[in-house]
Amino acid sequence: MAEVKTVAVIGAGIMGRGIAHAAALAGCRTILEDLLPNALRKAETEIRANLDKAVELGKVSAGDAEAAFSRIEFAGSIDEAARQADLVIEAVPEEMESKIEIFTLLDKICKPTTILASNTSSLSVTEIASVTYRAKRCVGMHFFNPVHKMKLLEVVRALETDDETLAAAVDLGKRMGKEVVVVREAPGFITSRMNAMIGNEAFYMLQEGIATAEDIDKAMKLGLNHPMGPFELVDLVGLDTRLHILEYLHKTLGEKFRPCPLLAQYVKAGRLGRKSGRGVFEYPDAAKTAN
Ligand SMILES: NC(=O)c1ccc[n+]([C@@H]2O[C@H](COP(=O)([O-])OP(=O)(O)OC[C@H]3O[C@@H](n4cnc5c(N)ncnc54)[C@H](O)[C@@H]3O)[C@@H](O)[C@H]2O)c1
């Protein structure tokens, strides 16, 4: 198995910027790309701030943080980002059409040996990989938010993923300091399937007026020992992302995943969570810096 040395990350949103941070700290040359110049600028500022914070907390030495930051390049085009990569991680929104468009393009641009990974939270990596001529070199790498802090990486083995590709994804995850679980592909893998169910039920409770959002969160934290309440968490994840996941799980796994109408209504209203300044709760400071 050849070690991954250069990583390209496509999409510099919540997840892409975190993946770039972790890949650079793991010693990889890292190229981050986004359609929106503003998203790249925001990613640069945020990665810098998170590295500085890690130094302040004594988690990373100042030298390592500086070296990591200098390993990150911000690319203006997918061509520039992906051409030299040993592994590309796609982190664009959770829509099959977008993933397919990116993988079709990447398959043409990248070296034949390059591994194509998707950070999808729920979609079929087999279906995404089917548009390429290298399905055996496609894999799911499902990171968690915030990537630089969360310990888990779910590596998703699609139908055609070969052993070498799987081993390279697991190895990269470990070098990034993650605990890795390997999952055979199924909608929502382990974590998104479970989490979507809990989060959707919380919206139904809110819709039915059973309790306030604050109290539902409080009950889950203090009664069930969840580190975050379901609403605090969905605001972090993004309500649009959660809705996309639920729609897919509903389509593939059935009625029990039907998205709560209140969640859909919040998304229609532009209440997407922290990133838009308002989700279930309000984040006035985030709104000022939103893309
Ligand atoms: N948000 C989470 O907590 C979380 C956790 C795990 C996995 N995921 C998955 O990660 C992926 C990204 O989610 P996110 O929350 O980072 O989304 P996001 O909306 O924060 O960021 C997506 C970024 O992709 C960019 N983009 C869109 N189309 C593009 C293209 N064609 N080329 C380049 N850039 C493009 C957008 O400009 C945006 O900056 C999704 O598949 C999501 O399901 C999200």
The ligand as a Gaussian input file, in Angstrom:
#p B3LYP/6-31G(d) Opt

LIG

0 1
 N      -21.993000      19.263000       8.876000
 C      -21.704000      18.148000       9.511000
 O      -21.771000      18.078000      10.754000
 C      -21.249000      16.929000       8.736000
 C      -20.687000      15.857000       9.432000
 C      -20.207000      14.751000       8.702000
 C      -20.312000      14.739000       7.318000
 N      -20.907000      15.801000       6.674000
 C      -20.983000      15.747000       5.209000
 O      -19.949000      16.546000       4.674000
 C      -20.376000      17.099000       3.414000
 C      -20.229000      18.612000       3.465000
 O      -21.013000      19.120000       4.517000
 P      -20.739000      20.533000       5.193000
 O      -21.548000      20.566000       6.436000
 O      -19.272000      20.801000       5.235000
 O      -21.428000      21.497000       4.092000
 P      -21.254000      23.087000       3.921000
 O      -22.504000      23.560000       3.295000
 O      -20.774000      23.721000       5.196000
 O      -20.025000      23.211000       2.874000
 C      -20.074000      22.755000       1.550000
 C      -19.073000      23.574000       0.744000
 O      -18.964000      22.989000      -0.555000
 C      -18.837000      24.059000      -1.492000
 N      -19.215000      23.549000      -2.817000
 C      -20.441000      23.294000      -3.322000
 N      -20.345000      22.793000      -4.574000
 C      -19.011000      22.736000      -4.859000
 C      -18.257000      22.335000      -5.995000
 N      -18.867000      21.869000      -7.089000
 N      -16.907000      22.425000      -5.936000
 C      -16.286000      22.913000      -4.834000
 N      -16.939000      23.317000      -3.741000
 C      -18.278000      23.232000      -3.742000
 C      -19.753000      25.156000      -0.963000
 O      -19.399000      26.425000      -1.488000
 C      -19.498000      25.051000       0.548000
 O      -18.446000      25.898000       0.970000
 C      -21.810000      16.615000       3.195000
 O      -21.795000      15.455000       2.415000
 C      -22.275000      16.301000       4.619000
 O      -23.309000      15.349000       4.671000
 C      -21.354000      16.900000       7.340000

